[in-house]
Structures are given as C-alpha cells and as structure tokens.
C-alpha cells in the first residue's frame, strides 16, 4: 500500500494528466487517489489532528501492525500446503502475483479476500502472533477453571 502511494505521488509530480493515465493503466480510481492526497495534505493542519511528523520514517513492522488492527478478519495461519485457515473457518490461498505468494509465511493478514474459483488473499502482509494478540485483545474472552492434573506416562512401561 505504501509503495502504491509513493508511486502515485511520483506520477502526480509529472502532472494530473499523467496521474490520470497511470491510474487507468493500473485500474485505480483517479478520484479516490485525489481524495487520499487531499486528506494527506490537510489532515496535519486540521485543528482536531494532534499528529506530529516522524523525524524518520517508521519501520515496516509498525505499518503492518497498524494495518492489522483494521483487518482482524483477514488473519490467516498456514494450515497445510499453501492453504491458510482464517476467521470463521475460511480457507484461502495467497493470490498469485502477490509478493508473499512464493514465501508462504506462517501468519499473515490480508486486506482483501476475493472469491473466484477459490478464495484468494490479496494485499497480504506477514505478521507476528504477538501483534495479533495485542491488536485483537478487546475481542478475546478468557475463562479460567479448576486446574487438572494429568499424570505423565513413562516410556517403556507399556502404557
């Protein structure tokens, strides 16, 4: 997503006509891209915005964690082969052409799940399980019960 934004900014520097043509070639909405740009330009000057610019760019892991918070339904864990098990028992694969399609990371978050002949995950990022736990902590219900003792069996005693 960040690479898409950078490419759009680069195209807009060449002029609106160039940006419009680039959007059409890449199947993007020129109007939505302009809205994003306007929001990006005006948000920091808004009286409600209490944001400060970073002295240096944030690492990719922070970007992935913020995306994860908005797409908890797109979480998937590698199940068997290259298939992922997601929310509500959805089984999906990473769409071909997506950069992570060849790597098959253990945990992912997908911004988009598209169903054609199969369910495909698009705009995928690799995430850590600890990020998922902290991002979805408000959705987790924990219960505790009585402790149970399970005696360990020794090897070689026939049990």
N, C-alpha and C positions, 0 to 999 in steps of 0.2 A: 504494500500500500504506500509505503514511504517512497519507494522507487518510482511508483506511478506519479505521485505528487511532484517529485523532483523533475521527472521528465516533462510533466505538464508545465511547470514553471519555466523550464528551459525553452519549451515551444512558444509559450506566451511572450517571452522576451523578443522573439522574432516577429511578433505581431498577431493580431486577433485572427486574421485570415489564415495564417499558418496554423494557429492553435485549432481553429475550427476544422481544417482539413485533417490535422493529426487526430482529433477526436473521432472524426468519421472513419478514418482508416483503422482505429483501434477500438471501434464500437463503444465509444464513450459519449455521454451526453455533454455537449458543449455548455448548455445552460446550467447543469448541475456543477460542472467544473468551475464556472464563473461564480456560482453561489459559494462554493467552497473557498475560492480565492477571496471573495468579499468578506466572508466570515473570518478567514485567516488574517486579513488586513485590519478589520475593525474590532475584533474581539479584544485585543490587548488595550485598546483605547476606551473601551466601554467602562462606565463608572461601576458596574457590577463585577467586572472582572478584576480579580485580585491575583493576577498572574505576573510573574516576573520571568524574563527570558533567562534561559540557562547560560552560564558562562561558556560552557562547551556542550556539544551535542550529547544527548542521553544515549546510553548503550542500548543495543537492540533488545536485550533481555527486559528492560523496563518497558519498552514499546510492546513487546509480546505480553507482558503481564497486564498492561492496561487494556489491550485488545481482548485478552482472556476474560476480563471482568464483564465485558459486554456480550460475550459469546459462549457462555457456560453450556448452552445446549449443543454446541459444536465440538465438545470434548470427545476424544476417542483414544482408546488404548489398543495397541497392536494385539490382535487375537490370534489368528492363525494365517499363515501365508502372508499376504499383504492386506488382509482384511482388518478393519478396525471395528471395535464394539463401542457404540456411543450411547448417548442418553436415550431412554425409553427403548432399549434393546435394538437400536438401529445399527445395521451393519453396512459399512461403506468402505470404499477404497479411495485413495488419493487420485484425483483426476490426472490422466496422462498429460504431460506438458507442464505440470506444476513442479517447481524446483525440488521439492521433497519427495516426489514420486519414486525416485530410484533409491533413496536412502532408507525409507520406512522407519522413522524414529519411533520409539516406544510410546510416547504420549504426544498427542497433537491437539490443536484447536483449529477448527475450520470456520471461517466467516460465512461460508455458503455451502449448503448441501443441495445438490441438483440431482433429480432423478430422471434418467433416460432409461436405458435397458438395465442399468444398475444405479445404485446411489453413489454419487461421486462427491468428494470433498474438494472444494476449491478455495483458494486463498488460505493456505494452510501454514501454520507456524508450529515449530517444535516447542513444547512447554515442559516444565518440571512438575512432578506431582505435588511438591510443596506449594507451588504457585496456585495450583488448582484448589488445594485445601484452604489457602488463605482467601482466595477470591470468592469461593463459594461457602465460606464459613457461616454466613447468615441463612443458608439453605439446609444446613446439616442439623439433624436432630439426633442427639446422643442419648442412649439409655444405658444404665448400669444395673446389673443384677448381682445376685449372690455368686461368689466365686465357686468354681467347681474344680475338684481335684481329679485329674486323670493320671493314674499310676503309669509310669513308663515301663515298657516291657524290655527285658534284656534280650540281646541277640543270643541265640544258641540254646535257649531253654525250652524251645518247642512252641512257644506262644506266638 
